[in-house]
């Protein structure tokens, strides 16, 4: 049950609106400013539905939004204490203050002199689901809503004000500009590089990869999962499955990891390695990782790269939505009713966990797993045991001294980065 809100249009005939909070004013046309009446029970400088990721209190006053993380906000107090200082922040004024005059209008595209080849990596347009080039339009009301220039010009999401985020080096009126070298800041998940050139080849089943003869942007081998090389999604399709060329460094990195984790005997049987590109799943995973890093502090190993063997009939489900622990028990639950990941590829390549399909092919996922603090697992566990009076462990293992198996109970703690097809 939310408090009642009232408001009126400046430019139209006398009319009012009451009911849901202003974040839900989708019925009002965006061509006219909308003013919440000041006898509203809510503070005029509040950001309804937004809380500070530092102190966890409701957001009041200026909202400082991270330009890198998918959904991270700070209040002025936490920002002043230097929290999250490794990323650039964009200031957003409270959305419910009175507009200055009747002539106030929503920002219009002003792309003069903008580098239209610049790609805001890691950002998808919430209108067309494509990459965002040139100016990025971010909603000042919604928690995480961005538009490309085309969708903005078509009037998409005109119910709310949008702020312009320009490419580095461009001087735009009233806009935010990322620092030219902000991709060198620590923990930056989306390296800011120019859009890759060269042809994009597309295959059936939303498989795609960039053509040869180009300089690739930084990849996950640098430590962070990067979306810089991800291809745009087709309308209505939640993921891409992109085959890697054997000549690519990224392909060779996976082979090297197979060799270093007991899978050397399988490298000669690799038929294909594909990168899984699922933006929604990535954003959820990244947010979970950010939260774990804030909780555990700097220097703690929260993330591990582990293996998971599976059967062909569940591949599409994993591509679309990740791992589902409701299916646990298919093979083993000796350490708890969760999803199991091995440190050794040879273990996951066992026919028990990756049975050959009708074509004699096996499937192994190389995954990023947020293992965090782990405890000894045991049969029947539905969630990790308590670590403190308030907090649970993040995962459980087969052996706390030398773990070879990790069990995860929250699906958001895993991202399936690559799928490897092996000859049985």
C-alpha positions as CSV (number, residue, x, y, z in Angstrom):
1,X,0.0,0.0,0.0
2,X,1.7,3.2,-1.1
3,X,0.8,6.8,-0.1
4,X,-1.6,8.8,-2.2
5,X,0.0,11.2,-4.7
6,X,-1.6,14.2,-6.5
7,X,-0.4,16.3,-9.3
8,X,-1.3,18.5,-12.2
9,X,-0.2,19.3,-15.8
10,X,1.2,22.8,-16.3
11,X,0.3,23.2,-19.9
12,X,-3.0,21.3,-20.4
13,X,-6.5,22.0,-19.1
14,X,-7.0,21.7,-15.4
15,X,-6.6,18.1,-14.5
16,X,-5.1,16.1,-11.7
17,X,-3.7,12.7,-11.0
18,X,-3.9,10.6,-7.9
19,X,-3.0,7.1,-6.9
20,X,0.4,5.5,-7.5
21,X,3.7,7.3,-6.8
22,X,5.2,9.5,-9.6
23,X,7.4,6.7,-10.8
24,X,4.3,5.2,-12.2
25,X,2.9,8.2,-14.0
26,X,2.9,6.6,-17.4
27,X,-0.5,7.8,-18.3
28,X,0.5,11.4,-18.5
29,X,2.0,12.6,-21.8
30,X,5.6,13.7,-21.6
31,X,5.3,16.8,-23.7
32,X,4.2,18.9,-20.7
33,X,5.9,19.0,-17.3
34,X,4.0,17.4,-14.5
35,X,3.9,19.0,-11.0
36,X,3.2,17.0,-7.9
37,X,1.1,19.3,-5.6
38,X,3.1,20.4,-2.6
39,X,0.5,19.2,-0.1
40,X,1.6,15.7,-1.0
41,X,2.5,13.6,2.1
42,X,6.0,12.9,0.6
43,X,9.1,15.1,0.9
44,X,9.5,17.1,-2.3
45,X,13.2,16.3,-2.4
46,X,12.7,12.5,-2.1
47,X,13.4,9.9,-4.8
48,X,10.6,7.3,-4.2
49,X,11.6,3.7,-4.7
50,X,15.3,4.6,-4.5
51,X,17.6,3.8,-1.6
52,X,21.2,4.6,-1.0
53,X,23.5,1.6,-1.6
54,X,25.8,2.9,1.1
55,X,23.7,3.6,4.1
56,X,20.6,1.7,2.8
57,X,18.3,4.7,3.7
58,X,15.7,6.2,1.4
59,X,17.2,8.6,-1.1
60,X,16.6,12.3,-0.2
61,X,18.2,15.3,-1.9
62,X,20.7,14.9,-4.7
63,X,20.9,11.3,-6.0
64,X,24.4,10.3,-7.1
65,X,24.1,7.6,-9.7
66,X,27.1,5.5,-10.8
67,X,27.8,5.8,-14.5
68,X,29.5,2.3,-14.6
69,X,27.5,-0.1,-12.4
70,X,24.1,-1.2,-13.7
71,X,22.2,0.0,-10.6
72,X,24.1,1.8,-7.9
73,X,23.1,5.0,-6.1
74,X,24.5,7.0,-3.2
75,X,23.1,9.8,-1.1
76,X,25.2,13.0,-0.7
77,X,26.4,11.9,2.8
78,X,27.8,8.6,1.6
79,X,29.3,10.2,-1.5
80,X,31.0,12.8,0.7
81,X,32.6,10.0,2.7
82,X,34.3,8.7,-0.4
83,X,32.2,5.5,-0.8
84,X,32.4,4.0,-4.3
85,X,35.0,6.6,-5.2
86,X,36.6,4.4,-7.9
87,X,33.7,5.1,-10.3
88,X,32.4,8.4,-11.7
89,X,29.0,9.5,-10.4
90,X,26.3,11.5,-12.1
91,X,24.2,13.9,-10.0
92,X,20.4,13.6,-10.4
93,X,18.2,16.3,-8.7
94,X,15.0,15.2,-7.0
95,X,12.3,14.6,-9.6
96,X,9.4,16.1,-7.8
97,X,10.4,19.7,-7.2
98,X,8.3,22.4,-9.0
99,X,9.5,23.1,-12.6
100,X,10.8,26.6,-13.1
101,X,8.2,27.8,-15.6
102,X,5.5,26.8,-18.0
103,X,8.0,26.8,-20.8
104,X,9.9,23.9,-19.3
105,X,10.1,21.0,-21.7
106,X,11.8,17.7,-21.7
107,X,15.4,17.6,-23.1
108,X,15.5,17.2,-26.8
109,X,18.3,15.5,-28.7
110,X,21.3,17.8,-29.3
111,X,23.8,15.6,-31.1
112,X,25.8,18.3,-32.9
113,X,29.4,17.3,-33.0
114,X,28.9,14.0,-31.1
115,X,31.0,11.0,-32.0
116,X,28.2,8.7,-33.2
117,X,30.7,5.8,-33.5
118,X,31.2,5.8,-29.7
119,X,29.5,2.9,-28.0
120,X,28.4,3.0,-24.3
121,X,29.6,-0.5,-23.6
122,X,27.6,-2.6,-21.1
123,X,24.5,-0.4,-21.8
124,X,21.5,-1.7,-23.7
125,X,18.7,0.6,-24.9
126,X,15.5,-0.4,-23.0
127,X,13.5,0.6,-26.1
128,X,15.0,-1.3,-29.0
129,X,17.4,-3.6,-26.9
130,X,20.3,-2.5,-29.1
131,X,23.7,-0.9,-28.3
132,X,23.7,2.8,-27.3
133,X,25.8,5.0,-29.7
134,X,26.5,8.7,-29.3
135,X,24.3,10.2,-26.6
136,X,23.0,8.0,-23.9
137,X,19.6,9.1,-22.4
138,X,19.1,8.0,-18.8
139,X,15.8,8.3,-17.0
140,X,16.0,10.4,-13.9
141,X,13.1,8.7,-12.3
142,X,13.3,4.9,-13.1
143,X,16.0,2.9,-11.3
144,X,17.8,1.6,-14.4
145,X,16.3,2.8,-17.7
146,X,18.4,4.0,-20.8
147,X,17.5,4.9,-24.3
148,X,19.5,5.3,-27.5
149,X,19.1,8.5,-29.6
150,X,16.7,6.9,-32.1
151,X,14.3,5.7,-29.5
152,X,14.5,9.1,-27.6
153,X,13.6,10.9,-30.9
154,X,10.7,8.6,-31.4
155,X,9.2,9.6,-28.1
156,X,9.8,6.4,-26.2
157,X,9.4,6.7,-22.5
158,X,8.4,10.4,-22.8
159,X,6.5,10.2,-19.5
160,X,9.8,10.9,-17.6
161,X,12.6,13.3,-17.9
162,X,15.9,12.0,-19.4
163,X,19.4,13.2,-18.8
164,X,22.0,13.2,-21.5
165,X,25.3,11.3,-21.0
166,X,27.8,12.2,-23.8
167,X,30.9,10.4,-25.0
168,X,34.2,11.4,-23.3
169,X,35.6,14.7,-24.6
170,X,32.3,16.1,-25.8
171,X,31.1,19.3,-24.2
172,X,27.3,19.2,-24.0
173,X,25.1,21.7,-22.2
174,X,23.7,20.4,-18.9
175,X,25.0,16.9,-19.6
176,X,27.3,14.4,-17.8
177,X,30.6,13.4,-19.5
178,X,32.5,10.3,-18.4
179,X,36.2,11.0,-17.7
180,X,38.2,10.1,-20.9
181,X,40.2,7.5,-19.1
182,X,37.6,6.2,-16.6
183,X,38.0,2.7,-17.9
184,X,41.3,2.5,-16.1
185,X,39.7,2.8,-12.7
186,X,39.7,-0.4,-10.6
187,X,36.8,-2.8,-10.9
188,X,35.4,-1.2,-14.0
189,X,33.3,-4.0,-15.7
190,X,32.6,-2.4,-19.0
191,X,35.8,-1.1,-20.7
192,X,35.2,2.1,-22.6
193,X,36.6,1.5,-26.0
194,X,35.6,2.6,-29.5
195,X,33.2,0.3,-31.3
196,X,34.9,-2.6,-32.9
197,X,35.1,-2.3,-36.7
198,X,34.8,-5.1,-39.2
199,X,31.9,-7.3,-40.3
200,X,29.7,-9.1,-37.9
201,X,28.8,-12.7,-39.1
202,X,25.5,-14.1,-37.9
203,X,24.6,-17.7,-37.6
204,X,21.3,-19.6,-36.9
205,X,20.1,-19.7,-33.4
206,X,21.5,-16.2,-32.6
207,X,25.1,-17.2,-32.9
208,X,27.4,-14.4,-34.0
209,X,31.0,-13.3,-33.8
210,X,33.1,-10.4,-35.0
211,X,35.1,-10.7,-38.2
212,X,38.9,-11.1,-38.2
213,X,41.4,-8.3,-38.7
214,X,40.5,-6.0,-35.8
215,X,41.9,-5.1,-32.4
216,X,39.7,-6.7,-29.8
217,X,38.8,-4.8,-26.6
218,X,39.9,-6.2,-23.2
219,X,38.4,-9.6,-22.4
220,X,37.6,-11.5,-19.3
221,X,41.2,-12.8,-19.1
222,X,42.0,-9.5,-17.5
223,X,40.1,-10.5,-14.4
224,X,36.6,-8.9,-15.0
225,X,33.8,-10.2,-17.1
226,X,33.6,-7.8,-20.0
227,X,30.6,-7.2,-22.3
228,X,32.7,-5.0,-24.7
229,X,32.6,-7.6,-27.6
230,X,29.0,-8.6,-27.2
231,X,26.8,-8.3,-30.2
232,X,23.4,-6.5,-30.2
233,X,20.4,-8.7,-29.4
234,X,17.6,-9.4,-31.8
235,X,14.2,-8.2,-30.8
236,X,12.5,-10.6,-28.4
237,X,15.6,-12.8,-28.0
238,X,17.3,-12.7,-24.6
239,X,20.7,-14.0,-25.5
240,X,23.4,-14.6,-28.1
241,X,25.5,-17.7,-28.4
242,X,28.7,-16.6,-30.2
243,X,31.2,-19.2,-31.5
244,X,34.9,-18.2,-31.0
245,X,37.5,-18.6,-33.6
246,X,40.4,-20.9,-32.7
247,X,42.8,-18.1,-33.5
248,X,41.2,-15.7,-30.9
249,X,43.0,-15.1,-27.6
250,X,39.8,-15.7,-25.8
251,X,39.5,-19.2,-27.3
252,X,43.1,-20.0,-26.3
253,X,42.4,-18.7,-22.8
254,X,39.7,-21.2,-22.3
255,X,41.9,-24.0,-23.6
256,X,44.7,-23.0,-21.3
257,X,42.3,-23.1,-18.3
258,X,41.1,-26.5,-19.3
259,X,44.8,-27.7,-19.3
260,X,45.4,-26.1,-15.9
261,X,42.4,-27.7,-14.2
262,X,42.9,-31.3,-15.1
263,X,41.2,-31.2,-18.5
264,X,44.3,-31.6,-20.7
265,X,43.1,-34.9,-22.1
266,X,39.9,-33.2,-23.4
267,X,41.5,-30.3,-25.2
268,X,42.0,-32.4,-28.3
269,X,38.3,-33.3,-28.3
270,X,37.0,-29.7,-28.3
271,X,34.6,-29.2,-31.2
272,X,33.5,-25.6,-30.4
273,X,33.7,-22.9,-27.7
274,X,30.9,-20.3,-27.6
275,X,30.6,-17.2,-25.5
276,X,27.2,-16.7,-23.8
277,X,25.9,-13.2,-24.0
278,X,22.9,-12.6,-21.8
279,X,22.7,-8.9,-20.7
280,X,19.9,-9.4,-18.2
281,X,21.6,-12.3,-16.5
282,X,24.9,-10.4,-16.5
283,X,23.3,-7.3,-14.8
284,X,21.9,-9.5,-12.0
285,X,25.2,-11.3,-11.5
286,X,27.2,-8.1,-11.5
287,X,24.9,-6.5,-8.9
288,X,25.3,-9.6,-6.7
289,X,29.0,-9.4,-7.1
290,X,29.1,-5.7,-6.2
291,X,27.0,-6.4,-3.1
292,X,29.3,-9.2,-2.0
293,X,32.4,-7.0,-2.5
294,X,30.9,-4.3,-0.4
295,X,30.1,-6.8,2.3
296,X,33.4,-8.7,2.4
297,X,35.8,-5.8,1.8
298,X,38.7,-5.4,-0.6
299,X,41.1,-8.2,-1.4
300,X,38.7,-11.1,-0.6
301,X,38.3,-13.8,-3.2
302,X,34.6,-13.7,-3.9
303,X,34.6,-15.1,-7.5
304,X,36.0,-18.3,-8.9
305,X,36.0,-19.8,-12.4
306,X,34.5,-23.3,-12.2
307,X,33.1,-26.0,-14.4
308,X,29.6,-27.5,-14.7
309,X,28.7,-30.5,-17.0
310,X,25.2,-30.8,-18.2
311,X,23.0,-32.7,-20.7
312,X,21.9,-31.3,-24.1
313,X,18.2,-31.0,-23.1
314,X,18.8,-28.2,-20.6
315,X,21.3,-26.0,-22.6
316,X,18.7,-23.6,-23.8
317,X,17.3,-23.1,-20.4
318,X,20.7,-22.2,-19.1
319,X,21.4,-19.8,-22.0
320,X,18.1,-18.0,-21.2
321,X,17.9,-17.9,-17.5
322,X,21.0,-19.5,-15.9
323,X,21.1,-22.3,-13.5
324,X,18.0,-23.4,-11.7
325,X,18.5,-25.2,-8.4
326,X,14.9,-26.5,-8.5
327,X,16.4,-29.2,-10.8
328,X,18.9,-30.3,-8.1
329,X,19.1,-34.0,-7.3
330,X,19.4,-35.1,-10.9
331,X,22.9,-36.4,-10.1
332,X,23.9,-35.8,-6.5
333,X,23.0,-33.8,-3.4
334,X,25.7,-35.1,-1.0
335,X,26.6,-31.5,0.1
336,X,23.2,-29.8,-0.2
337,X,20.3,-29.1,-2.5
338,X,22.0,-26.6,-4.7
339,X,23.8,-26.3,-8.0
340,X,27.2,-28.0,-8.1
341,X,30.4,-26.6,-9.7
342,X,33.8,-28.4,-9.9
343,X,37.3,-27.0,-9.8
344,X,38.4,-29.8,-12.2
345,X,37.1,-30.0,-15.8
346,X,37.7,-33.7,-15.9
347,X,35.2,-34.2,-13.1
348,X,32.5,-32.2,-15.0
349,X,33.4,-34.1,-18.2
350,X,32.4,-37.4,-16.6
351,X,29.5,-39.0,-18.4
352,X,27.6,-38.9,-15.1
353,X,27.4,-35.1,-15.3
354,X,27.7,-34.4,-19.0
355,X,26.2,-37.4,-20.8
356,X,26.7,-37.6,-24.6
357,X,23.8,-36.6,-26.8
358,X,22.6,-38.5,-29.8
359,X,25.4,-37.0,-31.9
360,X,28.1,-38.2,-29.4
361,X,28.7,-34.7,-28.1
362,X,29.2,-33.5,-24.5
363,X,28.6,-30.0,-23.0
364,X,30.6,-28.3,-20.3
365,X,30.1,-24.7,-19.0
366,X,32.9,-22.5,-17.8
367,X,31.3,-20.4,-15.2
368,X,32.0,-17.4,-13.0
369,X,30.7,-18.3,-9.6
370,X,30.4,-16.1,-6.5
371,X,31.6,-18.5,-3.8
372,X,32.4,-15.9,-1.2
373,X,32.7,-17.3,2.3
374,X,32.1,-21.1,2.3
375,X,31.3,-23.8,4.8
376,X,31.3,-27.6,4.9
377,X,28.3,-28.9,3.0
378,X,26.1,-31.8,4.0
379,X,23.1,-33.7,2.6
380,X,19.8,-32.0,3.0
381,X,21.0,-28.4,3.2
382,X,18.5,-26.0,1.6
383,X,20.7,-23.0,2.2
384,X,24.2,-22.3,3.6
385,X,24.6,-22.4,7.4
386,X,24.9,-19.2,9.4
387,X,28.3,-17.5,9.5
388,X,27.4,-14.9,12.1
389,X,24.2,-14.0,14.0
390,X,23.0,-12.1,11.0
391,X,24.8,-13.5,7.9
392,X,24.9,-16.8,6.2
393,X,27.8,-18.3,4.3
394,X,27.7,-17.7,0.6
395,X,28.3,-21.3,-0.5
396,X,29.2,-24.8,0.8
397,X,32.0,-27.2,-0.3
398,X,33.0,-30.8,-0.1
399,X,36.2,-30.1,1.9
400,X,36.9,-26.7,3.5
401,X,40.7,-27.3,3.6
402,X,40.9,-28.2,-0.1
403,X,37.6,-27.7,-1.9
404,X,37.1,-29.4,-5.2
405,X,33.3,-28.9,-5.3
406,X,31.3,-25.8,-4.6
407,X,27.5,-25.7,-4.1
408,X,25.5,-22.5,-4.7
409,X,22.0,-21.9,-3.4
410,X,21.2,-18.6,-5.2
411,X,21.0,-18.7,-9.0
412,X,22.2,-15.1,-9.2
413,X,25.6,-16.1,-8.0
414,X,26.6,-17.8,-11.3
415,X,27.2,-16.5,-14.8
416,X,27.7,-19.2,-17.5
417,X,30.5,-17.5,-19.5
418,X,31.3,-20.1,-22.1
419,X,29.8,-23.4,-23.3
420,X,32.3,-26.0,-24.6
421,X,31.2,-28.8,-26.9
422,X,33.4,-31.9,-26.7
423,X,33.5,-35.1,-28.7
424,X,32.6,-38.0,-26.4
